[in-house]
């Protein structure tokens, strides 16, 4: 009987959509064939916009998959070969109208690595100036500005249900705590 571990992994595209593909991967590990369907996503960014007084700019966004409005930080999908920082600046302006005078990456993580190949880059945007939004067709977004402490409380209580927003706000809260601790 042939050894399945000697077989070359296979991959076929089973769905192509406007934004992502779904591929079926067949791998051979531990002498067993393993088949996985994976969503291949071009990557995305999320931005924590912080006003000079420390308040956070959130958006209320209709999410069809959840069938509800969610509180989130601004975010969006990267264009092909677009650097994450450029995507972050573009999405911040489009969704909130704010432009960042300074931006820096806080982290990168995989959003749902069991089924999805999406890298999420999280940025902190400061030195904000207000301008006009430029929403994509069909986007239903309202800006909500909240105190930093309220944003943390909403992330902890479950009022904010969006995973990238919860992770980003709590990561930023940890950074602020560390900065406060080092300044004392």
DAQUIJO-V498112 format. One record per run of one state. SS is the DSSP state (2 for helix, 1 for strand, 0 for the rest). FROM is the first residue (numbers start at 1). LEN is the number of residues. Records with the same first field share a line. If there is no record, write none. Layout:
BEGIN
SS=FROM-LEN, FROM-LEN
END
This chain:
BEGIN
0=1-3, 7-3, 17-3, 30-2, 42-2, 51-5, 64-4, 73-1, 78-6, 97-2, 111-5, 118-1, 130-11, 147-1, 158-5, 184-1
2=4-3, 84-13, 148-10, 163-21
1=10-7, 20-10, 32-10, 44-7, 56-8, 68-5, 74-4, 99-12, 116-2, 119-11, 141-6
END
